[in-house]
Every structure is written in structure tokens, then in C-alpha cells.
Amino acid sequence: MMRQHGESVARTGRNRRAKLFSRILVPIDLSRRNVRPLKVAAALARQAGASVTLFHVVHEVPGLAAGEMRVFYDRLLEMSRGKLSRAAKAFAARGIAVRFDMCVGEPTREIVRVAARGRADLIVMGSHKVDPRRRGAGWGTTSYKVGLLCACPVLLVK
């Protein structure tokens, strides 16, 4: 079988092509640190012909009843909707099928839940740089926990 460099499909038993990734989940925190993960996700999605779901979790304040913070969460969700919508337009402009979603909760738990529910083939998310001189530092990060808990592959972009 001949393959071109960068081809993102695999052959199945009956000589048909099967997509390696067809549903990519991109959890973002809406900071400037997401520029590279968004670019990588767009390139992978375009190459593989995959759809993309952009996802943001407004971190829930532990120990407070959700009703006490409803106005605050609603304002954060509305701000998130605007930023996700702008990011989605960049994907759509490249011909990539894209949607976005958001919720209030604990980020790791919600990312794992959405990945499973949406049958994500790949998660692309940003990660901090690791300092090898500080052993064990960074093991409590969302990206580390998602990498351990998700059933699908996770691509961490630094």
C-alpha cells in the first residue's frame, strides 16, 4: 500500500479507507494559551476530514450551592459563548464541521464525560511545560488527569 506523507486514514480489511480520527474534542480555557492547540486541532481536523467540538468548562466554586452563584455563572457562560463562537467561526471558515458546548462543573470530570458521550476519537488540549528539575510538579493539572482518565488518545500541545 502506498501512502502519501501525512495521510490520516488507515486501510480496513476490504481495502476501504477508514478515518483515523473523525470526532475531535478540543477543551479550551479561553486564554491566549489556546492558540497553538486550536491551530493543531484545525490542521488535524482538516487533514482527517474530522468534525470538531470546542468545549469550555466554567470551573464551579466548590462548597457553594449552584443557586447562590447562578447570576455569576450565567455571566461567565455568556462570555464563554461569545469566545467559543468566534473560535468556531475560524474552523468553519476552513471548511471544518464545528460545534461548541460549555457547562459549569469540575473541568476534568466534564471533559471526560463529554468525550465519552460524544465518542471522541481524539482530544487536543493545551498543556503547561514541565520542568524536569521539579519532579512530580504538574501531576495535578487538568491535562494530566484527562490524559489518565479518557479512553481515547489525548494530544497535549505545549
Helices and strands as residue ranges (DSSP letters): E 9-11, E 17-19, E 23-27, G 32-34, H 35-48, E 51-59, G 66-69, H 70-93, E 98-105, H 107-117, E 122-126, H 142-149, E 154-157
